[in-house]
Amino acid sequence: MDVHPVIHEGRVAVITGAGSGIGRAAAIELAKIGLKIALADANEEDLRAAGAEVAQIVGDANVLVVPTDVSKLDDVVRLRDTVYEAWGEVGVLMNNAGIGPLGTSWDSLDAWHKIFDVNVFGVVNVQQTFVPSMLHQENPAVIINTGSKQGITNPPGNAAYNASKAAVKSLTEGLSHELRNVPQANLTAHLLIPGWVWTGMTGAKSGKEKPAGAWTPQETVLYALDQVRQGKFYILCPDGETRREVDQLRIMWAAGDVAEGRPALSRWHRDYKALFEEYLKDSLAQLD
Ligand SMILES: NC(=O)c1ccc[n+]([C@@H]2O[C@H](COP(=O)([O-])OP(=O)(O)OC[C@H]3O[C@@H](n4cnc5c(N)ncnc54)[C@H](O)[C@@H]3O)[C@@H](O)[C@H]2O)c1
């Protein structure tokens, strides 16, 4: 199964947000395949623990632990230099660090700044710093930016987080287009769109048991790697609560708000909620 030239023994993976959740699971799963792993995170304690776990799989010599705040360009430049000095290349770049403090529409300006600094400028910093070096490599490479379904269907609740993830979708689509227009570029971009995953962000550190509907970080990572192997740009992950067909219909409905001139977020609008439910039910009945 492991024939992909990038997700392959001996290649190098750089993962931001590698101290916890999806990033940590990615570090572990890629280490199991035999990649060298550079782990980056702003939480040094979690980062070192994850680094030790990964070293047990792939050996100390194949692990770099680089404390990094992705919102600080100097940190990201140091991360890149450390990796290229040690291993001379990057095969898999997972631009994954993210935060989700509550930012509502006319309140919590601080949270808006923090979220955009990490979720948007963190991703941009990493992309701007690594892509020029990765473009010069002869061997193929992938960059995977972590977005969210919330950046596509925009559910009410955390406007700042949704807006940041909408930006990640937009900038990753742009990156993909620009890369495929660079002659001889051997670098592709991918947008990871996790479902509901039981991580630090969603309560896993509370000591509570994983709700049945949430996927584990490992399930998400294994699904995502498989989609990258298939060359997919949009890595739309299901979970134990929402199957792919339901996501597809929600995304179509959200696009329909714009195309058909319905009110914003009509899925949650009192005059349209029932219509949406009917559309979902009828469409699923046709599929089944
Ligand atoms: N868990 C979900 O259900 C879900 C759903 C959709 C998208 N996501 C996205 O997945 C990504 C990973 O999150 P997770 O769910 O694994 O959460 P998590 O909190 O377990 O992991 C995120 C990691 O990012 C690190 N981080 C935060 N700010 C940082 C910074 N400035 N620099 C470097 N590292 C920083 C944290 O310390 C943490 O280790 C995020 O981008 C998140 O928005 C998660």
The ligand as an SDF file (V2000), in Angstrom:
LIG
                    3D

 44 48  0  0  0  0  0  0  0  0999 V2000
  -10.9440   18.9310   16.4760 N   0  0  0  0  0  0  0  0  0  0  0  0
  -11.8390   19.2160   15.5500 C   0  0  0  0  0  0  0  0  0  0  0  0
  -13.0060   18.7810   15.6140 O   0  0  0  0  0  0  0  0  0  0  0  0
  -11.4310   20.0910   14.3760 C   0  0  0  0  0  0  0  0  0  0  0  0
  -12.3640   20.2810   13.3570 C   0  0  0  0  0  0  0  0  0  0  0  0
  -12.0040   21.0730   12.2760 C   0  0  0  0  0  0  0  0  0  0  0  0
  -10.7460   21.6380   12.2120 C   0  0  0  0  0  0  0  0  0  0  0  0
   -9.8570   21.4480   13.2270 N   0  0  0  0  0  0  0  0  0  0  0  0
   -8.5220   22.0620   13.0940 C   0  0  0  0  0  0  0  0  0  0  0  0
   -7.5340   21.0710   13.2680 O   0  0  0  0  0  0  0  0  0  0  0  0
   -6.3080   21.6960   13.6470 C   0  0  0  0  0  0  0  0  0  0  0  0
   -5.6930   20.9280   14.8050 C   0  0  0  0  0  0  0  0  0  0  0  0
   -6.4690   21.1310   15.9600 O   0  0  0  0  0  0  0  0  0  0  0  0
   -6.8400   19.9660   16.9920 P   0  0  0  0  0  0  0  0  0  0  0  0
   -8.3010   19.7230   16.8570 O   0  0  0  0  0  0  0  0  0  0  0  0
   -5.9000   18.8410   16.8340 O   0  0  0  0  0  0  0  0  0  0  0  0
   -6.6590   20.7610   18.3660 O   0  0  0  0  0  0  0  0  0  0  0  0
   -5.5380   20.6720   19.5080 P   0  0  0  0  0  0  0  0  0  0  0  0
   -5.8010   21.8340   20.3940 O   0  0  0  0  0  0  0  0  0  0  0  0
   -5.5150   19.3230   20.1080 O   0  0  0  0  0  0  0  0  0  0  0  0
   -4.1810   20.8940   18.7200 O   0  0  0  0  0  0  0  0  0  0  0  0
   -3.7770   22.1440   18.2240 C   0  0  0  0  0  0  0  0  0  0  0  0
   -2.3030   22.3680   18.5500 C   0  0  0  0  0  0  0  0  0  0  0  0
   -1.8990   23.6220   17.9800 O   0  0  0  0  0  0  0  0  0  0  0  0
   -1.0150   24.2220   18.9180 C   0  0  0  0  0  0  0  0  0  0  0  0
   -0.9490   25.6700   18.7120 N   0  0  0  0  0  0  0  0  0  0  0  0
   -1.8700   26.6060   19.0530 C   0  0  0  0  0  0  0  0  0  0  0  0
   -1.4040   27.8260   18.7710 N   0  0  0  0  0  0  0  0  0  0  0  0
   -0.1750   27.6580   18.2150 C   0  0  0  0  0  0  0  0  0  0  0  0
    0.7900   28.5500   17.7070 C   0  0  0  0  0  0  0  0  0  0  0  0
    0.6080   29.8800   17.7250 N   0  0  0  0  0  0  0  0  0  0  0  0
    1.9260   28.0400   17.1990 N   0  0  0  0  0  0  0  0  0  0  0  0
    2.1490   26.7050   17.2020 C   0  0  0  0  0  0  0  0  0  0  0  0
    1.2730   25.8200   17.6850 N   0  0  0  0  0  0  0  0  0  0  0  0
    0.1190   26.2970   18.1850 C   0  0  0  0  0  0  0  0  0  0  0  0
   -1.5910   23.8860   20.2800 C   0  0  0  0  0  0  0  0  0  0  0  0
   -0.6260   24.0560   21.3070 O   0  0  0  0  0  0  0  0  0  0  0  0
   -2.0150   22.4440   20.0700 C   0  0  0  0  0  0  0  0  0  0  0  0
   -0.9930   21.5460   20.4130 O   0  0  0  0  0  0  0  0  0  0  0  0
   -6.6620   23.1540   13.9670 C   0  0  0  0  0  0  0  0  0  0  0  0
   -6.2780   23.9750   12.8780 O   0  0  0  0  0  0  0  0  0  0  0  0
   -8.1650   23.1200   14.1130 C   0  0  0  0  0  0  0  0  0  0  0  0
   -8.7530   24.3770   13.8290 O   0  0  0  0  0  0  0  0  0  0  0  0
  -10.1680   20.6720   14.3090 C   0  0  0  0  0  0  0  0  0  0  0  0
  1  2  1  0
  2  3  2  0
  2  4  1  0
  4  5  1  0
  4 44  2  0
  5  6  2  0
  6  7  1  0
  7  8  2  0
  8  9  1  0
  8 44  1  0
  9 10  1  0
  9 42  1  0
 10 11  1  0
 11 12  1  0
 11 40  1  0
 12 13  1  0
 13 14  1  0
 14 15  2  0
 14 16  1  0
 14 17  1  0
 17 18  1  0
 18 19  2  0
 18 20  1  0
 18 21  1  0
 21 22  1  0
 22 23  1  0
 23 24  1  0
 23 38  1  0
 24 25  1  0
 25 26  1  0
 25 36  1  0
 26 27  1  0
 26 35  1  0
 27 28  2  0
 28 29  1  0
 29 30  1  0
 29 35  2  0
 30 31  1  0
 30 32  2  0
 32 33  1  0
 33 34  2  0
 34 35  1  0
 36 37  1  0
 36 38  1  0
 38 39  1  0
 40 41  1  0
 40 42  1  0
 42 43  1  0
M  CHG  2   8   1  16  -1
M  END
$$$$
